[in-house]
Amino acid sequence: MNLKNESAIYETFPDEVQGYLRDAVVTVIKNKVRSSVYHIEKPTYDIFLKVTPKGQMQCEALMTDYLYNHGACPRVLHSTSDATRDYLITNRIMGSDATSDEYVKQPNRLSEVFAESLVNLHRVRKEGCPSINGIEEMVIRAEENYLEGRAEKGLLRYMGYTSIETAYRDMMSLNRNANEHKVVIHGDYCLPNIILYDFKLNGYVDVGYGGVGDRHYDIFWGLWSLQHNLKSDYNPKRFIQAYGKEMIDQERVHLCGLLSVFNGFRGQDYYEK
């Protein structure tokens, strides 16, 4: 998108949001229908603006603020909505996301730090958490999506299935025999969503799908992200050992994978294939 068109879009933002953009250096980080992200720099601040369709970012604002108060997320500077969009402005966390070359070129170390970072998140106090994203809620959505014929085919193959019906039966069977391991989850735990500084965790971003839920949901997506981003350098044992093998129930991980087949990426009906 050219700068002229981008400036025209800025002019449609609420006045209080435009105030942050005025006389600033603005870099478009992402520009998609689902969300746009802008990096905004001035001598007095270094911040990010995220814009989504209306009604999609209330949870993200609440979870970001909650986790900021536990030292885990950027500070929420401003959150607002207009007739068609939601806006969230946060300060920048120093460092870069875990897909940066400096980290990916050391896959074993990255896998361990990625797991240890998830342990840190799962230790956050869940009492007072403003959102719930548990297995029970996920199963309800998955059943509805199955009945409507929705399934993410790429995740179906990743889970080792060719039949949607078999995947659904296995999901329901595993759910009947499962006990939820409740913690504060990220909800979209992947390498781009943690910020590292010199291989040390500096915070989490994009926590809008988080809340009180089952640790194995984050574990499933963490393992998926490592495989997706590291390709042939992927070694799941590093992640599992660093997280704590004794803390992981492989059947629960499998259940969370099957739930994701029907609920899509991020568990919110995003299907890519």
C-alpha positions in Angstrom: 0.0 0.0 0.0 1.4 3.4 -0.9 2.0 6.2 1.6 -0.8 8.4 0.2 -3.4 5.6 0.7 -2.0 4.7 4.1 -2.3 8.4 5.2 -5.9 8.4 4.1 -6.6 5.4 6.2 -5.0 7.1 9.3 -7.4 10.0 8.8 -10.3 7.6 9.5 -9.0 6.7 12.9 -10.4 8.2 16.0 -8.9 11.6 17.0 -7.2 10.2 20.1 -5.5 7.5 17.9 -4.5 10.0 15.3 -2.8 12.0 18.1 -0.2 9.2 18.5 0.4 9.1 14.7 0.9 12.8 14.3 4.5 13.8 13.3 5.6 10.2 14.0 7.5 7.7 11.9 5.0 5.0 11.1 6.0 1.6 9.8 3.3 -0.9 8.6 4.2 -4.2 10.2 1.2 -6.1 9.0 -1.8 -5.2 6.9 -4.5 -7.8 6.6 -8.3 -7.9 6.8 -8.1 -9.7 10.2 -5.7 -7.2 11.7 -3.2 -4.4 10.9 -0.2 -3.5 13.1 1.8 -0.3 12.9 5.1 0.6 14.6 5.0 4.3 15.7 8.2 6.1 16.7 8.7 9.6 18.0 11.5 11.0 20.2 9.1 10.7 23.2 7.8 7.2 22.6 8.2 3.9 20.8 4.8 2.1 20.5 2.6 -0.3 18.5 -0.9 0.2 17.2 -3.1 -2.8 16.4 -6.3 -2.4 14.5 -9.0 -5.1 14.0 -12.6 -5.2 12.9 -15.0 -4.1 15.7 -15.6 -6.6 18.4 -12.4 -8.6 18.1 -10.0 -6.9 20.5 -11.8 -6.5 23.8 -10.3 -9.7 25.2 -6.8 -8.8 23.9 -6.9 -5.4 25.7 -8.0 -7.1 29.0 -5.5 -9.9 28.8 -2.6 -7.6 27.8 -3.4 -5.4 30.8 -3.7 -8.4 33.1 -0.4 -9.9 32.0 1.3 -6.5 32.1 0.4 -6.3 35.8 2.2 -9.7 36.1 5.3 -8.4 34.3 4.6 -10.5 31.2 3.1 -8.2 28.5 3.6 -4.6 27.1 1.7 -1.8 28.8 -1.7 -0.8 27.4 -1.5 2.9 26.6 -4.9 3.3 24.9 -7.8 1.1 23.9 -10.9 2.3 22.0 -13.4 1.5 19.3 -15.3 3.3 16.6 -18.2 2.1 14.5 -16.2 -0.4 12.5 -12.9 -1.0 14.2 -11.1 -1.7 17.5 -7.8 0.0 18.4 -5.1 -1.1 20.9 -1.9 0.9 21.5 0.9 -0.6 23.6 4.4 0.3 24.4 7.2 -1.6 22.6 9.0 -4.4 24.4 12.7 -4.3 23.8 14.0 -7.2 21.7 12.7 -9.2 18.7 10.4 -12.0 18.2 11.6 -15.6 18.4 11.6 -16.1 14.6 14.5 -13.7 14.2 17.5 -15.2 12.5 19.7 -14.8 15.6 17.4 -17.3 17.4 16.3 -19.6 14.6 20.0 -20.4 13.7 20.3 -22.0 17.2 17.2 -24.3 17.1 18.0 -26.5 20.1 18.6 -23.5 22.4 15.6 -21.7 21.0 13.4 -24.8 21.6 14.5 -24.8 25.3 14.0 -21.1 25.8 10.6 -21.3 24.1 9.5 -24.1 26.5 10.9 -22.3 29.5 9.0 -19.1 28.5 5.8 -21.1 28.4 6.5 -22.5 31.9 6.8 -18.8 33.0 3.4 -17.9 31.6 1.7 -21.0 33.0 2.9 -19.9 36.5 1.0 -16.6 36.3 -1.7 -16.5 39.0 -5.0 -17.4 37.4 -7.2 -15.9 40.1 -8.5 -12.7 38.7 -7.8 -13.5 35.1 -10.5 -11.7 33.0 -11.0 -14.4 30.3 -11.7 -18.1 30.1 -10.7 -20.2 27.1 -11.0 -23.8 28.4 -11.4 -27.2 26.9 -15.2 -27.2 27.6 -15.6 -24.0 25.6 -13.4 -25.4 22.8 -15.4 -28.6 22.6 -18.7 -26.8 22.2 -17.2 -24.7 19.3 -15.6 -27.8 17.8 -18.9 -29.8 17.8 -20.7 -26.9 16.1 -18.0 -26.5 13.5 -18.0 -30.3 12.8 -21.8 -30.2 12.2 -21.4 -27.3 9.8 -18.7 -29.2 7.9 -15.7 -27.0 9.0 -12.3 -28.4 9.5 -8.7 -27.2 8.9 -7.3 -29.7 6.4 -3.7 -28.8 7.0 -4.1 -29.5 10.7 -6.0 -32.7 10.0 -3.0 -34.0 8.0 -0.6 -32.7 10.7 -2.5 -34.8 13.2 -2.1 -37.9 11.0 -5.7 -38.2 9.9 -7.4 -38.4 6.5 -10.9 -38.8 7.8 -12.7 -35.9 9.4 -15.2 -38.3 11.0 -12.5 -40.4 12.6 -10.8 -37.3 14.0 -14.1 -36.1 15.4 -14.8 -39.5 17.1 -11.3 -39.6 18.6 -11.7 -36.0 19.9 -15.0 -36.8 21.6 -13.6 -40.0 23.1 -10.5 -38.3 24.5 -12.6 -35.5 25.9 -14.8 -37.9 27.9 -11.8 -39.3 29.8 -9.9 -36.1 30.4 -9.3 -33.7 33.3 -8.4 -30.1 32.5 -5.1 -28.8 33.8 -6.1 -25.2 34.3 -3.5 -22.4 34.0 -3.3 -19.0 32.3 -2.8 -19.8 28.6 -1.6 -17.6 25.8 -4.1 -19.1 23.3 -1.8 -18.5 20.3 1.6 -19.7 21.6 4.0 -19.5 18.6 7.5 -18.2 18.0 6.3 -14.8 16.6 4.4 -14.1 19.7 7.2 -14.1 22.3 9.8 -11.3 22.4 13.3 -12.3 23.3 16.3 -10.1 24.2 19.6 -11.9 24.0 17.8 -15.3 24.3 16.0 -14.2 27.4 12.2 -13.8 27.6 11.1 -10.2 27.5 7.4 -10.6 27.1 4.4 -12.0 25.2 2.3 -10.3 22.5 -1.0 -11.1 20.8 -2.6 -12.6 23.9 -6.2 -12.0 22.7 -7.0 -15.7 22.6 -5.7 -16.3 26.1 -7.3 -16.8 29.5 -7.8 -19.6 32.0 -7.5 -22.9 30.0 -5.6 -26.1 29.7 -1.8 -26.0 29.5 -1.8 -28.6 26.8 -3.4 -26.2 24.3 -0.4 -24.0 24.4 1.9 -27.0 24.4 0.3 -28.3 21.2 0.6 -25.0 19.5 4.2 -24.5 20.7 5.2 -27.8 19.2 3.4 -27.0 16.0 5.1 -23.6 15.8 8.6 -25.1 16.2 7.9 -27.7 13.5 6.5 -24.9 11.2 9.3 -22.4 11.8 12.3 -24.7 12.2 11.4 -27.3 9.6 14.2 -30.0 9.5 15.8 -28.5 12.6 12.7 -29.4 14.7 13.4 -31.6 17.7 10.3 -31.9 19.9 12.2 -33.7 22.7 14.1 -30.4 23.5 10.9 -28.6 24.1 9.2 -31.4 26.0 12.2 -31.9 28.4 12.6 -28.2 29.0 8.9 -27.7 29.8 8.9 -30.8 32.0 8.0 -34.1 30.5 6.2 -35.2 33.7 3.9 -32.2 33.3 2.7 -33.2 29.8 -0.1 -35.7 29.1 0.3 -36.7 25.5 -3.4 -37.6 25.2 -4.3 -34.1 26.2 -1.9 -32.7 23.6 -3.6 -34.9 21.0 -7.0 -33.8 22.2 -6.0 -30.1 21.8 -4.7 -30.8 18.3 -8.0 -32.4 17.3 -9.9 -29.5 18.8 -7.7 -27.2 16.6 -8.6 -29.2 13.5 -12.3 -28.2 14.0 -11.8 -24.8 15.5 -9.1 -23.6 13.1 -6.0 -21.6 13.8 -6.1 -19.7 17.1 -9.2 -21.7 17.9 -11.3 -18.9 16.3 -12.5 -20.4 13.0 -9.5 -19.4 10.9 -9.0 -22.0 8.2 -6.2 -21.8 5.7 -6.7 -25.0 3.7 
